Amino acid sequence: MDIGGAYGGGKAGGAFDPIAFVQRPIVILRAVCWLFAIIVFGCISSEGWREESNGKEYCIINRDGNACNYAVGIGVIAFLASMGFIAGEYLFEQMSSVKTRKHYVLADLGFSAFWSFLFFIGFCYLTNQWGKADDPPNGEGVNNVQASIVFSFFSIFTWAGCAYFAFLRFKAGVDPSFSSTYESDPSAAQQYSAYPASNDNDQFQEAPFSGQQQQQQQQQQRDYSQPTY
């Protein structure tokens, strides 16, 4: 990953290349997180619930409604967050403020690491409850639940990878040339050199023709001071 600019980004205001953008590792990883999130919550939403004879629905994962709700919850939020971070990757290159980039990187690092942990909890929780559950009638929903569990496991590593990329950006810090361009004060005072000295002991060089002018003035004063007859 390119970490040459401020917090791993390029110079703000540069031309946008869509081909290079979709080929960036972090964008590809975000797209994978987005796809896995769809599978996690989509499989449970479509086949994770059954209806009893009295019309009441129950979760086929050991009749634990919290298990189904947990998988759907973290999946939906991961789906929305993935789209948000993909848009953030585009906007990241347009951020001219180093402080704004820093806040984005810290938010990315914290959220990605936390969601990787939540998927780990979800994988353990779903695996434990599914192992205790009775086989659904006619095996309906078995493949969906298993797919949700498997892709919850995969999501642990994809979100951990996003956190790792965010950590590399944070570690890269601020590029001095970038910060001086965008964060420096444009009204800084300029330094001007004095009139060049004639030698090391003189602070300023004597203005041209100043000696001749003084001699002429002294001569005129002497002429005026002489009495006229």
Order of alpha helices (4+ residues) and beta strands (2+ residues): alpha-alpha-beta-beta-alpha-alpha-alpha-alpha-alpha
